[in-house]
Amino acid sequence: MGMKKIVLVFGANGKLGTHVVNQALDKGYNVKAFVRTPEKYALTKGQDIEVVKGDATNITDVKNAIVGVNVIVSCLGNPPKKGIYIMEKAHSNIMSAASASSTSPRCLMISSIGIGGSSWLVKFLLQKIGGKEGFTDFENAEKRVLEKKDVSFVVIRPAGLTDKKGKEKYHLITKPTVFFPKFISRSDVAKFFVDCISDTSYDGKAVMIQGV
């Protein structure tokens, strides 16, 4: 029997990250939860978890966390405080550290519908709602992932996120769309992330998903 995969989750204490951690533990993976303030991080489920303190915009913290890891999951988002944008810097650090790591971890990275020509309408609306700077930071973060040719990655562009109970399924959007896709629960986005831990068929792709 082989060793259990070690999965490092950035943003483990966020709304999406919490689902990813719990579902990965349910699937029997060992999890490293990367958080800024471990004392505020409460996880009641599962024993196969190690909490790592760090800041994703600090390359040393990221490199230290990646040691021995097989799969990296980024559920990061920009903090609600206006004018703070971490996505490009954090994802640049993650990809650089993954590239230099001896375990060659695969990287599963959160992005957004509307990026990469996936929907001009969604892009327009998101820029109106959240501001151009925040959306540009997400675009640049995705660019950092796509340009790193020596790291296996999946970029995940979910439709609008909800906190509703998950249906344990999702739909792939296979071509650019004008319309706003069906919203999807964070639990079901987490399911796609966790499915991709073992399923490599989306490697090297940016994948759009929506609710069922």
ZARO-32797 format. One record per residue: residue number from 1; y, z, x of N, C-alpha, C, CB in turn. Coordinates in steps of 0.001 Angstrom, whole numbers, plus 500000, padded with zeros to 6 digits. Last residue first. Glycine has a CB too. Layout:
REM residues N
 resi   n.c2   n.c3   n.c1  ca.c2  ca.c3  ca.c1   c.c2   c.c3   c.c1  cb.c2  cb.c3  cb.c1
  NUM      Y      Z      X      Y      Z      X      Y      Z      X      Y      Z      X
...
This chain:
REM residues 212
 resi   n.c2   n.c3   n.c1  ca.c2  ca.c3  ca.c1   c.c2   c.c3   c.c1  cb.c2  cb.c3  cb.c1
  212 522702 489345 474679 521761 488603 473820 522219 488700 472380 520306 489148 473966
  211 525397 488905 477071 524526 489655 476176 523666 488744 475311 525349 490566 475298
  210 525251 486998 480173 525910 487509 478969 524904 488265 478125 526550 486361 478152
  209 525861 486012 483568 525006 486549 482513 525843 487075 481364 524105 487656 483059
  208 525843 483741 486248 526593 484281 485112 525610 484804 484067 527534 483197 484493
  207 525431 483932 489724 524748 483842 488420 525633 484478 487345 523343 484548 488468
  206 525457 482242 492664 526326 483052 491808 525832 482843 490370 527869 482652 491971
  205 522799 482312 495120 523482 481761 493951 524466 482773 493366 522461 481337 492885
  204 521114 483282 497041 522022 482215 497436 522842 481644 496308 521263 481131 498063
  203 518441 484060 494828 519081 484244 496134 519938 483018 496504 518008 484497 497224
  202 517003 483996 492556 518439 483713 492428 519169 483831 493763 519072 484660 491414
  201 514427 484698 493214 514651 483314 492774 516134 482968 492620 513942 483075 491457
  200 513444 487130 493965 514352 486459 494910 514756 485054 494445 513694 486370 496283
  199 512889 490117 492493 512902 488688 492173 513919 487979 493056 513227 488456 490673
  198 513372 492736 493227 512067 492149 493565 512018 490642 493347 510981 492806 492745
  197 516037 492984 492572 515540 493693 493762 514209 493093 494206 515378 495214 493474
  196 516519 491785 490162 516758 490980 491368 516325 491692 492654 518232 490620 491463
  195 516142 493870 488392 515158 492776 488403 515282 491968 489696 515351 491849 487167
  194 518501 495245 488927 517228 495849 489344 516109 494806 489334 516861 497036 488419
  193 520412 493439 487822 520475 493871 489225 519107 494358 489700 521530 494990 489401
  192 519527 493413 485157 519498 492184 485955 519545 492516 487451 520683 491261 485571
  191 519996 496099 484485 518616 495570 484446 518518 494285 485268 518168 495300 482976
  190 522758 496188 484625 521966 496949 485601 520531 496452 485634 521994 498451 485272
  189 523300 494720 482364 523714 494176 483662 522915 494872 484769 525259 494362 483887
  188 522328 496566 480517 521617 495290 480664 522038 494542 481927 521861 494409 479442
  187 524177 498647 480826 522750 498919 481020 521966 497626 481245 522182 499674 479809
  186 526530 497504 480038 526350 497805 481463 524879 498075 481780 527211 499018 481872
  185 526067 494874 477645 526127 496297 477989 525910 496481 479491 525069 497102 477187
  184 528236 492105 477174 526928 492616 477591 527070 494089 477987 526348 491774 478778
  183 529648 489594 474985 529742 490808 475795 528337 491343 476085 530603 491887 475075
  182 529259 486130 475207 528890 487360 474506 529000 488554 475446 527459 487257 473935
  181 532146 484429 476710 530726 484640 476392 530505 485948 475642 529888 484632 477673
  180 534830 482620 475605 534461 483936 476108 533011 484194 475725 535404 485053 475544
  179 534718 479101 476492 534750 480219 475558 534370 481535 476226 533822 479948 474393
  178 534263 477309 478466 535652 477607 478116 535694 478918 477343 536284 476450 477281
  177 531959 477522 481180 532239 477597 479755 533720 477854 479540 531393 478696 479085
  176 529616 476074 483504 530942 476609 483170 531224 476538 481674 532023 475851 483931
  175 526119 476890 482912 527183 475954 483284 528540 476549 482888 526967 474559 482600
  174 524327 478872 482224 523936 477938 483288 525024 476944 483678 522721 477182 482862
  173 524014 482159 481734 524916 481058 481396 524785 480059 482530 526423 481544 481200
  172 521202 484048 480686 521917 483383 481768 522812 482292 481193 520930 482791 482802
  171 521080 487022 478786 521014 485559 478807 521765 485045 480030 521606 484950 477498
  170 518926 489913 478751 520212 489263 478999 519992 487766 478926 520817 489679 480386
  169 517537 493164 477902 517456 491721 478156 518863 491151 478294 516682 490996 477015
  168 517776 495721 476970 516799 495451 478025 516525 493963 478198 515505 496172 477728
  167 519843 496338 475420 518713 495708 474721 517578 495374 475679 519172 494439 474002
  166 521728 499445 475737 521200 498174 476214 520043 497659 475376 520762 498311 477637
  165 524369 500735 473826 522969 500870 474232 522424 499500 474618 522115 501501 473094
  164 527674 500046 475173 526677 500139 474094 525277 500287 474669 526743 498898 473182
  163 529766 499734 476817 528937 500915 477056 527912 501104 475940 529814 502166 477180
  162 530318 496365 478067 530433 497429 477073 529561 498608 477485 530033 496918 475666
  161 532078 493688 479671 531142 494807 479728 531397 495815 478611 531234 495499 481081
  160 532107 490130 479497 532760 491406 479214 531759 492542 479078 533585 491300 477951
  159 529605 488791 481781 530635 488650 480752 531257 490025 480518 530041 488060 479418
  158 529054 489036 485349 528771 489368 483956 529933 489016 483042 528445 490841 483826
  157 527969 487539 487966 529212 487443 487201 528928 487773 485737 529844 486024 487334
  156 526653 488322 491006 526407 488471 489564 527745 488533 488837 525556 489750 489264
  155 525225 486810 493750 526490 487219 493151 526298 487217 491637 527674 486270 493585
  154 522845 487643 496064 523009 487150 494697 524356 487687 494220 521810 487607 493739
  153 521903 486756 499458 522742 487423 498457 522491 486849 497071 524228 487288 498821
  152 521090 487062 502830 520598 486687 501501 521382 487463 500446 519062 486963 501368
  151 523160 486019 505446 522734 487158 504632 522262 486638 503274 523896 488199 504462
  150 524320 483943 506806 523128 484546 507417 522638 485783 506668 523418 484913 508856
  149 526631 483057 505570 525429 482238 505416 524162 482891 505990 525646 480903 506082
  148 529105 484066 503875 528251 484713 504882 526859 484095 504800 528188 486271 504667
  147 530510 483046 501783 530692 482384 503079 529775 482954 504163 532140 482508 503523
  146 529966 484674 499595 529447 483299 499603 529534 482645 500982 530207 482455 498596
  145 531387 487045 500256 529925 487050 500111 529370 485638 500283 529513 487623 498730
  144 534019 486231 500295 533463 486877 501487 531934 486892 501448 534000 488310 501615
  143 534309 485374 497647 534376 484396 498732 533757 484958 500016 535836 483979 498986
  142 534315 487806 496316 533193 486884 496110 533141 485841 497228 533310 486188 494735
  141 536790 488750 497233 535561 489502 497526 534340 488596 497385 535430 490727 496586
  140 538542 486907 496122 538408 486959 497577 537151 487708 498002 539634 487616 498194
  139 538202 487572 493399 537913 486219 493889 537677 486213 495398 539065 485267 493537
  138 539108 490227 493417 537720 489935 493054 537316 488547 493563 537531 490022 491519
  137 541774 489699 494091 540965 490553 494973 539473 490343 494692 541345 492052 494785
  136 542605 488252 491882 542542 487579 493178 541684 488369 494163 543953 487380 493747
  135 542618 490314 490012 541661 489215 489853 541493 488464 491175 542124 488245 488738
  134 544690 491919 491022 543340 492461 490872 542298 491363 490769 543265 493354 489650
  133 546863 490129 490876 546445 490696 492162 545011 491211 492099 547389 491830 492578
  132 547289 489505 488181 546771 488471 489085 546229 489065 490380 547864 487457 489404
  131 546224 491771 485583 547139 491364 486657 546476 490391 487620 547638 492587 487423
  130 544661 492347 483408 544575 493221 484577 545512 492868 485723 543195 493212 485082
  129 545492 490480 481392 545157 491873 481079 545288 492770 482311 543733 491963 480518
  128 545979 488055 482683 546987 488610 481777 546767 490104 481560 546959 487875 480431
  127 543589 487697 484006 544813 487818 484799 545946 488416 483963 545231 486444 485355
  126 541904 487448 481818 541744 488601 482712 542964 488804 483595 540507 488429 483580
  125 542812 485001 480741 542907 486245 479971 542821 487476 480865 541808 486298 478919
  124 542244 483187 482837 543605 483325 482324 543779 484661 481607 543942 482164 481376
  123 539452 483517 482992 540309 483809 484147 541740 484061 483696 540268 482649 485164
  122 538716 482568 480486 538462 483973 480824 539338 484390 482003 536961 484197 481157
  121 539520 479884 480824 540101 480703 479758 539934 482196 480062 539449 480359 478402
  120 537979 478892 482858 539422 478978 483085 540073 479877 482052 540060 477585 483049
  119 535004 479911 484041 535727 479798 482776 537221 479955 483022 535230 480855 481761
  118 534057 479291 486591 533081 479551 485524 533717 479540 484140 532399 480887 485756
  117 535493 478893 488903 535503 477824 487900 534569 478056 486739 535155 476539 488540
  116 535303 481285 490312 534560 480107 490765 534479 478990 489751 533191 480503 491143
  115 535464 483623 487596 535635 483299 489015 534831 482033 489341 535181 484497 489923
  114 534682 484035 485037 536036 483522 485235 536315 483132 486669 537039 484540 484797
  113 532899 487089 485403 533014 485784 484750 534479 485335 484910 532579 485853 483209
  112 532737 488689 488581 533248 488619 487215 533165 487197 486695 534695 489127 487148
  111 530528 490671 490498 531721 489834 490487 532220 489800 489041 531425 488376 491042
  110 528395 492621 492578 529075 492429 491303 530287 491515 491493 529506 493791 490703
  109 525631 491558 494559 527038 491930 494478 527639 491644 493093 527826 491190 495545
  108 523107 492289 496599 523336 491949 495195 524719 492471 494833 522219 492555 494249
  107 521680 491324 499582 522878 491905 498978 523069 491386 497557 524118 491591 499830
  106 518951 492273 501697 519505 491363 500699 520661 492077 500001 518409 490907 499666
  105 519046 493316 505146 519009 493609 503711 519564 492473 502867 519781 494871 503422
  104 517858 493326 507902 518281 492129 507156 518267 492353 505641 517375 490949 507506
  103 517340 495415 509572 516440 495268 508412 516780 494052 507552 516492 496523 507552
  102 519314 495460 511483 517980 495024 511921 517023 494819 510753 517391 496039 512884
  101 522578 494206 510649 521502 495187 510477 520144 494623 510869 521458 495668 509038
  100 524610 492393 510662 524287 493030 511942 523071 493957 511865 525480 493811 512433
   99 524787 491686 507979 524512 490642 508969 524052 491238 510298 525756 489781 509188
   98 525566 494097 506878 524247 493543 506541 523831 492498 507561 524258 492928 505131
   97 528158 494280 507908 527162 495287 508277 525750 494792 507993 527420 496596 507525
   96 529346 492071 506643 529323 492156 508114 528245 493123 508573 530699 492600 508661
   95 529034 492782 503949 528387 491576 504456 528296 491589 505979 529141 490336 503989
   94 530569 495156 503820 529146 495163 503455 528422 493963 504057 528982 495161 501926
   93 533151 494257 504564 532439 495264 505354 530933 495233 505090 532991 496654 505049
   92 533666 492513 502442 533684 491993 503806 532924 492949 504730 535146 491794 504301
   91 533640 494347 500384 532572 493349 500448 532517 492649 501800 532754 492322 499350
   90 535958 495880 500992 534641 496510 500887 533518 495487 501044 534505 497231 499544
   89 538015 493945 500929 537756 494720 502147 536338 495303 502119 538802 495857 502303
   88 537854 493044 498244 537693 492113 499372 537307 492866 500645 538996 491312 499605
   87 538187 495521 496740 537002 494672 496628 536800 493756 497837 537096 493839 495380
   86 540336 497210 496512 539357 497487 497570 538277 496428 497701 538711 498810 497321
   85 543565 497834 495748 542553 496784 495638 541582 496909 496808 543210 495369 495612
   84 545959 499435 493954 544929 499684 494975 543799 498684 494760 544391 501166 494907
   83 547717 499005 491874 548125 498587 493205 547131 498887 494310 549397 499221 493536
   82 547043 501820 489816 547653 500497 489992 547999 500219 491455 548912 500380 489133
   81 543956 503285 489500 545322 503473 489994 545921 502118 490370 545343 504439 491215
   80 541302 502646 489004 542285 502428 487928 543740 502577 488379 542020 503394 486802
   79 539869 500807 491792 540197 502040 491087 541282 501802 490043 540645 503115 492076
   78 537768 497930 491437 539032 498501 491891 539339 499774 491110 540180 497481 491734
   77 534256 498507 491927 535375 497930 491193 536648 498530 491749 535253 498184 489657
   76 530794 498069 492862 532171 498513 493099 533165 497825 492168 532562 498252 494545
   75 528143 497866 493023 528695 497996 491671 530158 498413 491757 527882 499026 490833
   74 525993 496289 495125 527392 496709 494991 527812 496677 493532 528320 495807 495832
   73 523045 497019 496714 523607 496688 495406 525051 497185 495381 522763 497323 494235
   72 520842 495945 499187 522147 496554 498910 522617 496076 497542 523196 496193 500023
   71 517615 496601 500429 518438 495891 499442 519731 496679 499233 517666 495707 498082
   70 516690 498093 502613 516112 496768 502327 516972 495930 501393 514737 496926 501722
   69 517942 500183 505292 517973 499755 503882 517403 498342 503723 519420 499804 503336
   68 518320 501166 507835 517011 501330 507213 516879 500811 505793 516663 502739 507219
   67 521770 501590 507493 520612 501778 508394 519329 502010 507587 520859 502978 509359
   66 523927 501652 505805 522997 500520 505685 521737 500685 506550 523709 499232 506070
   65 525561 503774 506497 524800 503857 505246 523704 502803 505173 525732 503707 504054
   64 526782 502884 508845 525905 504056 508884 525010 504124 507652 526734 505335 508996
   63 528345 500750 507829 527279 500495 508808 526278 501651 508863 527883 500263 510201
   62 530133 502209 506186 529230 501204 505612 528059 500937 506559 529994 499887 505319
   61 531521 503794 508010 530772 504425 506913 529728 503455 506346 531740 504887 505790
   60 532695 501722 509524 531747 502658 510148 530892 503354 509095 532500 503707 510990
   59 534440 500465 507735 533283 499728 508245 532249 500656 508883 533735 498685 509259
   58 535735 501506 504816 535592 501962 506204 534308 501369 506781 535573 503532 506290
   57 535628 500892 502213 536617 500136 502996 536613 500561 504462 538020 500324 502404
   56 533820 502673 501147 533362 501293 501367 534375 500449 502135 533064 500631 500038
   55 533311 505771 502409 534353 504936 501828 533995 503492 502168 535793 505328 502364
   54 530842 508367 501749 531510 507323 502509 532563 506596 501707 530511 506345 503018
   53 527796 510114 501687 529252 510177 501530 529896 509069 502354 529802 511569 501960
   52 524870 509600 499941 525579 509293 501182 527075 509323 500911 525146 507909 501754
   51 521975 511061 498717 523397 510831 498454 524135 510698 499790 524006 511992 497593
   50 518873 509778 497969 519667 510392 499034 521121 510048 498753 519220 509894 500471
   49 515999 510084 495922 517395 509691 496075 518052 510487 497199 518161 509892 494756
   48 513617 510574 494340 513667 509644 495478 515081 509132 495730 512728 508462 495237
   47 513594 512074 492040 513648 512788 493313 513893 511853 494497 512359 513554 493528
   46 515024 511920 488715 514311 511379 489877 514543 512166 491157 514718 509957 490099
   45 518123 512750 487359 516878 512017 487169 516269 511600 488497 517114 510795 486300
   44 520573 513776 487526 519541 514691 487043 518163 514050 487047 519878 515166 485646
   43 523253 513832 489626 522166 512994 489136 521010 513909 488754 521727 511936 490209
   42 526601 513991 490203 525483 514733 489605 524452 513743 489095 525970 515662 488449
   41 529132 514220 492425 528064 513317 491988 526881 514129 491482 527623 512379 493141
   40 531005 515738 493563 531240 515392 492151 530099 514559 491573 532558 514628 492007
   39 530142 515907 496139 530187 517153 495367 530442 516907 493878 531266 518070 495926
   38 530496 513323 497151 529158 513762 496739 529169 515031 495891 528305 513989 497957
   37 532790 511112 496922 532802 512575 496782 531453 513064 496250 533952 513027 495836
   36 532118 508443 497301 533220 509024 498086 533169 510549 498072 534576 508543 497543
   35 528709 507315 497680 529827 507802 496866 530888 508421 497778 529337 508842 495808
   34 525737 505730 497443 526929 505763 498289 528122 506139 497414 527164 504382 499003
   33 522506 506661 497276 523696 506569 496429 524931 506775 497295 523650 507617 495270
   32 519532 505137 497900 520652 505786 498588 521881 505579 497707 520874 505200 500055
   31 516289 505383 496535 517695 505032 496350 518590 505847 497273 518110 505245 494895
   30 513135 503864 496337 513950 504916 496958 515403 504469 496895 513503 505199 498449
   29 511729 502759 493208 512401 502503 494476 513001 503798 495027 513498 501431 494301
   28 510555 502988 490700 509839 503514 491858 510466 503221 493200 508484 502987 491862
   27 511860 502388 488435 510968 501340 488958 510246 501780 490233 511764 500065 489234
   26 513495 504589 488158 512407 504395 487180 511384 503379 487670 512975 503941 485832
   25 515314 504013 490181 514406 505160 490338 513213 505033 489391 515156 506492 490074
   24 516597 501869 488944 515889 501648 490213 514903 502791 490481 516901 501524 491388
   23 517735 503149 486752 516708 502125 486522 515923 501834 487792 517346 500836 485999
   22 519554 504907 488041 518484 505429 487180 517361 504423 486967 519053 505839 485838
   21 521211 503039 489447 520476 504103 490140 519305 504586 489300 521407 505278 490468
   20 522252 501495 487324 521455 500873 488388 520601 501919 489098 522369 500153 489403
   19 523697 503407 485847 522553 502713 485236 521651 502105 486306 523040 501612 484271
   18 525628 504057 487774 524742 505099 487249 523507 504482 486621 525476 505971 486223
   17 527021 501632 488091 526194 502165 489176 525212 503225 488718 527068 502736 490245
   16 528526 501424 485734 527436 500482 486001 526475 501062 487037 527995 499127 486488
   15 530225 503659 486012 529507 503422 484750 528333 502475 484934 530455 502858 483699
   14 529732 505205 489299 530478 504498 488251 529618 504246 487029 531017 503175 488781
   13 528302 506245 491367 528752 507192 490344 529579 506535 489253 529554 508293 490982
   12 527795 504180 493111 526661 504767 492384 527086 505720 491274 525763 505501 493348
   11 529144 502423 494732 529683 502696 493400 528646 503354 492506 530182 501409 492755
   10 526265 500947 496171 527688 501263 496298 528273 501429 494892 528450 500143 497099
    9 523058 501794 496851 523935 501445 495727 525360 501917 496016 523411 502072 494402
    8 520284 500671 498551 521581 501331 498718 522510 500854 497613 522194 501040 500128
    7 516889 501129 498431 518000 500425 497790 519265 501260 497949 517702 500148 496280
    6 513919 500578 500040 515081 501470 499997 516271 500666 499512 515369 502114 501398
    5 510621 500062 498792 511925 499519 499184 512997 500605 499075 512300 498295 498301
    4 507823 501821 500088 508734 501577 498980 510060 501047 499498 508951 502856 498163
    3 505349 500175 502097 506413 501172 501941 507300 500804 500753 507263 501280 503239
    2 502225 499090 500610 503403 498972 501448 504402 500093 501193 504062 497636 501222
    1 498807 500000 500852 500000 500000 500000 501239 500000 500885 500008 501231 499037
